[in-house]
Structures are given as C-alpha cells and as structure tokens.
Amino acid sequence: MSFVNGIGCDLRAVEAGLTLPFSSGAVEGQVNRIKMLKRQMFGRAGLALLRKRVLLAT
C-alpha cells in the first residue's frame, strides 16, 4: 500500500488532523521523554529506579 492510498483510506482522520484545533503534542513530548530515560538507563537498574526517575522528572 502506498502512502497516498493510505491517506485515501483514512481521509476523515487526515481532514480532522488538519482542521481541528486539538493537538497531541504534549502527550508525544511526555512519551519521548520517558523513552529517553529508558534508553539512558538500559542495563543499569531495575524498574523501581526507572519509576522514580519518571515520577521525579515531572
């Protein structure tokens, strides 16, 4: 499936994304920050420390 065909299949969602004033930017920023923390801590510590870092960073 090409990019254009994919957009055509989901035309209502594309129109809504371009016309409505809502944005998921804040949510995406938080997800990006958490992924960065996970990458930094890979192989170093367990879930308990990751949880503390995520909660303290907010």
Backbone as a ProteinNet text record, in pm:
[ID]
protein_1_A
[PRIMARY]
MSFVNGIGCDLRAVEAGLTLPFSSGAVEGQVNRIKMLKRQMFGRAGLALLRKRVLLAT
[TERTIARY]
85.2	0	90.2	61.6	141.7	92.7	172.5	138.6	7.5	-8	-128.8	-251.8	-240.4	-354.2	-390.1	-289.9	-314.8	-388.9	-349.7	-419.7	-562.8	-581.1	-715.5	-806.6	-751.5	-832.7	-874.8	-795.7	-824.4	-844.8	-918.3	-935.5	-1000.9	-1096.8	-1164.5	-1067.1	-976.8	-879.2	-779.8	-741.5	-649.5	-714.6	-839.3	-911.1	-924.7	-957.4	-972.1	-838.4	-730	-598.3	-555	-600.3	-561	-653.5	-775.9	-872.9	-905.8	-896.8	-934.3	-820.5	-853.5	-750.2	-680	-717	-658.6	-522.7	-435.8	-303.2	-262.7	-189.2	-138.4	9	54.9	195.7	243.2	161.6	202.3	220.2	129.8	138.6	262.3	284.7	400.9	530.5	533.4	652.8	682.2	578	597	645.1	588.3	629.9	776.6	815.2	952.7	1047.5	1009.4	1093.6	1110.7	1003.8	1011.3	1097.9	1085.7	1169.3	1316.3	1346.7	1484.5	1539.9	1459.7	1503.1	1528.1	1441.6	1460.4	1589.9	1618.7	1741.6	1864.8	1860.1	1973.8	2001.7	1897.5	1912.8	1922	1925	1923	2038.9	2007.5	2108.7	2170.6	2126	2189.1	2109.7	1979.1	1898.3	1764.3	1689.7	1561.5	1447.1	1329.1	1207.2	1183	1223.9	1199.9	1269.9	1395.5	1468.1	1411.9	1375.8	1315.5	1187.4	1107	981.8	1008.8	1107.2	1141.5	1185.7	1269.3	1316.1	1202.6	1110.9	999	909.9	879.3	790.2	855.3	983.9	1051.9	1079.4	1087	1119.3	1000.4	880.7	762.2	741.6
-116.9	0	123.9	215.9	336.9	439.8	541.9	648.6	716.3	744.4	812.3	725.1	595.7	506.1	500.3	501.9	500.8	624.5	739.5	864.1	859.7	807.1	797.4	708.4	601	509.5	572.4	666	727.2	877.6	915.2	1055.7	1136.9	1080.6	1155.6	1191.6	1099.7	1128.1	1235	1230.6	1331.5	1468.4	1477.2	1604.8	1658.9	1571.8	1614.8	1665.2	1596.7	1638	1773	1806.1	1932.8	2048.4	2019.2	2126.8	2153.2	2053.8	2073.1	2137.1	2214.5	2284.5	2196.9	2070.2	1982.9	1932	1905.4	1854.5	1751.7	1650.5	1551.3	1576.9	1697.7	1732.5	1714.5	1752.2	1740.2	1593.4	1509.1	1366.2	1307	1341.8	1289.5	1333.2	1454.7	1502.2	1419.7	1384.2	1302.4	1162.1	1104.8	971.2	975	1078.1	1091.9	1102.5	1178.1	1195.2	1062.7	987.1	858	759.8	759	670.6	707.1	836.6	880.1	831.2	841.4	792.5	642.1	568.8	423.6	390.1	463.1	438.3	468.6	576.4	613.9	508.9	445	352.5	207	179.6	42.1	-37.7	-148.3	-237	-189.7	-78.3	-22.6	-46.6	-42.9	-51.2	-115.6	-144.6	-210.3	-113.6	-169.1	-93.1	7.8	-24.2	66.7	201.1	198.3	323.4	399	326.7	392.2	463.6	398.9	460.7	587.9	583.8	703.9	817.3	786.9	890.7	951.6	866.9	917.3	1005.7	962.7	1040.5	1167.4	1165.1	1283.8	1387	1344.4	1434.4	1521.1	1487.6	1565.2	1685.9
0	0	0	-87.2	-95.3	6.4	24.5	118.7	79	-49.3	-97.6	-76.9	-102.5	-80.4	67.2	153.7	297.3	343.3	289.5	323.5	272.3	151.7	94.4	176.9	231.6	313	445.2	494.6	624	608.8	506.8	471.5	582.9	652.2	760.3	870.9	906.2	1010.8	965.4	839.6	786.2	787.6	744.1	745.1	887.4	982.5	1121.3	1176	1142.5	1190.7	1137.5	1018.1	956.9	992.1	1033.3	1055.4	1201.5	1288.6	1427.5	1506.6	1609.9	1687	1791	1801.8	1903.4	1858.1	1956.4	1925.9	2030.6	1989.2	2083.6	2113.6	2087.9	2106.7	2249.3	2346.3	2487.2	2526.3	2481.1	2511.2	2444.6	2318.7	2246.2	2313	2366.4	2436.1	2559.9	2634.7	2754.6	2718.6	2613.1	2568.6	2525.9	2453.1	2408	2527.4	2628.9	2748	2822.1	2835.8	2905.8	2827.2	2694.9	2614.1	2627.7	2635.5	2653.2	2786.9	2892.2	3023.8	3020.3	2954.2	2943.9	2870.3	2761.8	2686.3	2769.5	2847.3	2931.2	3037.6	3087.7	3199.9	3155.9	3026.8	2979.3	3039	3105.3	3161.6	3291	3344	3463.9	3591.1	3580	3701.2	3668.6	3771.1	3753.5	3736.8	3739	3718.3	3830.4	3951.5	4064.6	4043.8	3999.5	3977	3857.2	3752.2	3636.4	3677.5	3757.5	3802.6	3882.6	3971.1	4048.9	3958.5	3858.2	3768.7	3687	3641.2	3561.6	3646.7	3769.1	3854.6	3907.4	3935.1	3987	3877.4	3754.1	3645.6	3605	3649.9	3609	3693.6
[MASK]
++++++++++++++++++++++++++++++++++++++++++++++++++++++++++

